[in-house]
């Protein structure tokens, strides 16, 4: 905000604010063009920024709410600098929300980073706070029903010292300032990123308006282990092995095709897997916390962590305890049915031994009757025929592969169940003419 004093008129201040805002936006556009950076969506309405300026001027403490999975992406250093420029006595606080998605070691790592860089912070979980409030509300309603049924008597185990004071007992405080607590949560600060995939995976860009889904889904497949994705969704993701030229990490097409077939998402016409619909569901699960990934803190020199370091940083997230409750119960039942120990079960090594939902074990995957469960549509018939061709070819003693017939002719002629009785129609017509 430009500097002003008591002698500045209203029209002069509005003109200076508009000029400064336009100059700031022009500077951001030049940085984006010169350094080939991707600018995140931010608030372009100057009225919202005017609210920020007035809030900062009247506040003693400015709180920024960031996502614990990638706090530095949402943190604005310029805002912290601006607060100190107005008044060195003003304080900044970084509220790290969704801290329940992080493990204890991950919170320690980020806490160490914040302390080393002199950042005032606090971890918070809105989901846990809502659960506590809902529990307190249920207890109050149960107490109210008990007192109504027993003519105002308190239950014998009730301790009034543990109950919070009612709002009526606290009294009104007329000395509070008008700007005691000011909410400006709708303001989005600009930041720089390098790919659209990062913006989508961090919930910055809207997923429903997404057109190109290959990049974000490839980030999901690279960052989150294959076995954890299979356990969360109950699917089997067929990938090429290392000996066959693959990397062991599923591609975006392999991930989306497996998910779409397991859920029955097919396109019209040819009947191929609806990858765009599958991508929207997977990306929303990532943003909502069903699929877990936490960005590790940067190095001391400011460089980002490598993929190997990020994989080791998130290793504790990928176990039975972090699965959805319904899926976790399903896996526990499958583990017990297989005769394995739940405590000693390793999700990474032992998942291939289980068959649950749409996920097949190694033994059942070799069985053709199980394999047909995840295929459907005309395009899927080609995949099934190709698998049968490979199986029949490698079962031959010689390499010639004498097959029974071409694979594209198998199951091509199917009885549609209609009886028109038109097989000898032409012959009957000729007899009548004679």
N, C-alpha and C positions, 0 to 999 in steps of 0.2 A: 504494500500500500504506500502511495506517495506520502511524504511528510506534510503535515498541516499544523496550523496553530489557530488561535482564537480569531485572528483577523481574516482567516480564509472563509470566503462565502460558500454557500451551498452549491451554487452553479460552478464555481471554480473547482471545488473538491470533486464533483461528479465528472467534470471534464478531465481532470488530472488522473482520476481513477480509471476512466475509460482508456485514455492514452497509454497508461502504464500497463493495463491488461492486454491491450492489443500488441504492444511492444514485447511483452512476455511471451505471448503465443507465437509471434513472429520469430522470436529467438529459439523457441522449441522446434519450430518447423525447420529452421536452418540447421540445428543440431541433428535432427532426424535425417535430413538430406545429405549432409556432409559426411557423417560418420556411419551411414548405412545401418541405422538402428530402427527398431520398431517401437513406436510410442503407444503406450497403453491408453485405452479410453479414459478420459477424464472429464470433469465438469467444465462446460464451456459457457455456462450462464454466469454473467458477472454478478448478478444479484446474490447468488449463493456465496461467492467469494467475499462480497461485502458483508454478509452475515459472519463469515469466518473472521474478518478483520475486527469487527465489533466485539465478537465473542472473546477473541484473544486479548483485546484491550481491557476487557472487564473481568478477566479470569486470573486467578492466582495459580491454578494448576490446569494444564492442557493435557488431556489423555488421548492417545492414539490407540485405536483397537486394530490389532493385526491378527492374521491367521497363524497359529503356532506351527503349521506345517511348512510355511515359508515366510517367516516374519519380515525379513529384509526386503522382500518384494513390495510389501504394503507399507513399509515405514517411510516417512518423508523427513529427510534430514533438513531440508530447507525450512520446513515448518518449525522444527526445533531451533534452528538458527534464528528465525524471525522472532520467535517468542523471547529469546534472550536479548535480541537487539532492542525490543521494546522496553524491557525491564529486566535487568540481571537477576532480580529477586523472584521472577516468575519461574515456575518449575514445569518440567516435562515428565510424562509417565507413559511407558509403553505397556499397554494391556494385552498380554499374549492370550488370546481366546482359543478355545478348542484344545486346551492343554490335556484333556482326557484322552486324546488320540495319540499322545506321545507316551513312550515308556519313561521310567524313572531315570535311566541313563541318558536318554535323549534330552530330558529337561535339565539334567545336570550339565550336559555339554553346552546347551544354549545359555544357561545361567552363567557359566564360566565365560562365555563369549561376551555377554552383556556387561559383566563386571570388568572385564579387561578393557572394554571400550567406554567405560563410564556411562552406561545407559541405565537409567532407572526403569525397572520393569517389575511386573507381577504376573504370575500365571493365573488363569481363570478359565472356568468351564461353564458356559451358559446352560448346557444340557444338564450337568449335575446340579446347578443351582435351581433349575426348574423342577427337577425331581424332588429336591428338598422342600421347595415351596408346595408342591402338590401333596407331599406326604404330610406336611403341617396342616394343609387345608383339610385333608381327610381326617386327621386326628381331631381337629376342631369340630368338624361336622359330626363325628362319632360322639364326641363329648356333649354336643348340643342335643343330639337325639337321646342320649342316656339321661341327661338332666330333665328333658321333657317327659320321659317315661317314669322317672322316679321323683317327680314333684320338686325339682331343683336341687336334689342331693348330688354331691360329687361322688365319683366312684372311689372305692376304698384304696386303690393303688395310685390315685392321682396326686401329684405333688404340685401345688400351685406355684412354688418357687421356680420351677423349670419353665413355666409358661411365660411367654413374652408379654409385656405390658400392652394393653389395648390402646388404640389410637386416642380414645376418649380420655384415658387416664394421663396421657402424655401432656395434654394441654396444647394450646396454640402458642406458637412463638411468633409474635408480631415483629420481632427485631430482625428477622431474616431479610437478607437483601433480595432484591427482585431477581438478580442473576445468580442465585445460589447454585443452581445446577442447570446448565445449558446443554442441550443435546444438538449436535450437528453431525449425526451419523450418516447423512445422505451424501456428504461431500467426498468425492473420489479424487485423489491426487494423481498427477501424471507420473509415470515411471517408464523406464526403458527395458525392453526385452529383445531377444534375438530371433524368436520364432513365434508364429501364431499358436503352435502346439503348446508352448509354455503358458501362454495366456489362457488357453482353453482349459488346460489341466489345473490351473490355479483358480479357476472360476471367475476370471476377469471378463471373458467374452461369453455371450449367451450361447448355450449349446443347441437350443432349438432352432437358431438361425444359422447353424454351422453348415457350410457347403463342402469344405474339404476336410474329411475326417481321417485321412490316412496318416498324416503327421502326428496328431494327438494320440491316436490309438497305437502308433508305433512307439511313442514315448511310454505309454502304459505297459506295453509288452516288454520293453527293455528294462523298465524300472522295477516292476513287480514280478516276482518269480512265477514261472509257469505253474508250479504245483499249488501255489496259493490261489491263483485265479481259478484253477480247476476245482479246488476245494470250496471256494466261495460260491461258484455257480453250479457245481455238480456236473461238469462237462469233461470231455476228453479232447485235448487239442492235439491233433496229429501234426507232427513237425518232422522235418528232415534231420536225420542224425548227422553227427560230425563226419562219419565215414562216408555219407552220401552227399557231402558238400554243404550241409547246413551248419548253423552255428549253435544249435541247441536252444536258441531263443526264438519263440514263434514270431512270425511276421504279423503285420496288422491284418492281412487277408486271412491267414490261418486262424487268428484269434476271433475275428468277426464271423467267419464262416462257421466255425465250431459253435459259437454262441447262438447264431441265428438258426442253425439246424436244430440245436437242442431245444430252442424255444418255439420252433415252428414258424419263424419269420421268413417267408418266401415272397419273391416278387411275382407279379402276374405274367402270364405268357409262358416263358421258358421255365419258370419255377426255380430260379437260382436263389441263393441265400441273400436276404435283404441286409446287406452290410451296413447301409446308412442307418437303418433303424436300430440295429445291434450296437452301432457306435454311440448313438445318443444314450442308450441305457447304460452302457459301460462308463462313459464319461461322466454321467450324472452320479453314478455310484462312487466314482473317484472323488468328485467334488463334495459329496455328502458324507464321505468317510467310510463307506462300505469297503472300498479298496484303499489300503493304507500305503502312504508314502510320505516321508518327512525329509525335507531338504536339510542336509548337514550344514553346520556353520562353516564359513570360509576359513582359509588358512590365515596365518599371521600376516602374510604379504598381501592378503586380499583376494587371492586366486580362489576359484571355486573348487570344490571337492570333485575328485574323479568318480567315474561310475563304480569302480571297485570299492572306493571308500564309502560311497553312498549305499552300496549293497550291504557292506558290513555294518554301517550305521543303522540300517533298518532291519537287520537280521532278526532281532527279537520280536518284531511285529508279526512275523509270519509263522504262527503256531495255532494250535486249537483254540486257545483262549481268546484270540482276536477274530474268530469267525462269528458270523451271525448266530444267534441262539438256536434258531431252527435247524440251520445247517450243522452246527456243532453237535446237537443231539442226534442228528442223522448219522454223522460220522462215528459218534460213540457207539451207536447201535451196530453199525457195520464192523467196527473194531471188535466188539464183543462177539459178534456172529462169526468172525474169522478166527477167534481164539487168541487174539493178541491182547497185550496189556495196554490199558489206556495211559497209564503213567509213563511207560517206556516208549510210547508211540512217537515216532519222528515223522512229522508231516512231509518233510522233504524226501526221506528215503522210503517210507512205508506207504505212501499214498497209492502207489501203483499196485499194491496188494488188495485194494478194496474196490468193491463194486457198489455204487450208490447213485441214486437219481440217474443222470445221464452219463456218469463217469464209469468207465470200464477198467477192470484190472487187466494186467498183462495176459493172464490166462483167458479171460472172457473176451478180450479184444481179438484173439486169434480164432474165436468161434464165430462163424458166419451168421448164426442166428442172432447173436447179440449185436453184431456189427450193423445189421439191417435196422436197428431201432433208431439210429441217428441219421438215417438217410431218408430223403423224400424228394419228390419232384423229378422232372425230366433230367435236369443236369445232374442230380444226385444219382440217377441210374447209370450215368456214364462213369461216375466215380466207383460205384459198386462193380460194374462190369470190368473196369480196369483192375480193381483189386482181385477179382476172380481170375482174370487173365494172368496176373503175376503169380498167384498161388498155383495155378495149374501149370504154368511154365516151369517154375522152379521145382515142382514135384517130378518132372520128367527125368529119367536117367540120362538121356542124351540132351544136348543143347538145342536140338532142332525144334523142340516144343510142338509136337503134333497135337493140335487142339481138336476138339470135337467139331467146332464150327466158328465162324467169325463172331466176335463178341458183340458187334453192333446188331446182329440178327437175333440175339437171345432175348426172349420175352418181348419181341417186337410185335408179334401178332397176339392179341389178347381178345378173348370173347367178351363182347360188350353186353351180352345178355338179351339182345333184341332178336325177335323172331318175325321176320317180314314175310317168309314163305315166297320169296321171289327167285329162288334158284333155278327153276325150270320154266320161267314165264315166257321166254322167247321160244322155246320148243313147243309149248302149248299153242302159241299164236300161229306158228307155221302149220301145225296140224289142222287148225280150223280153216286156214286159207286154202289148204289143199282140198 
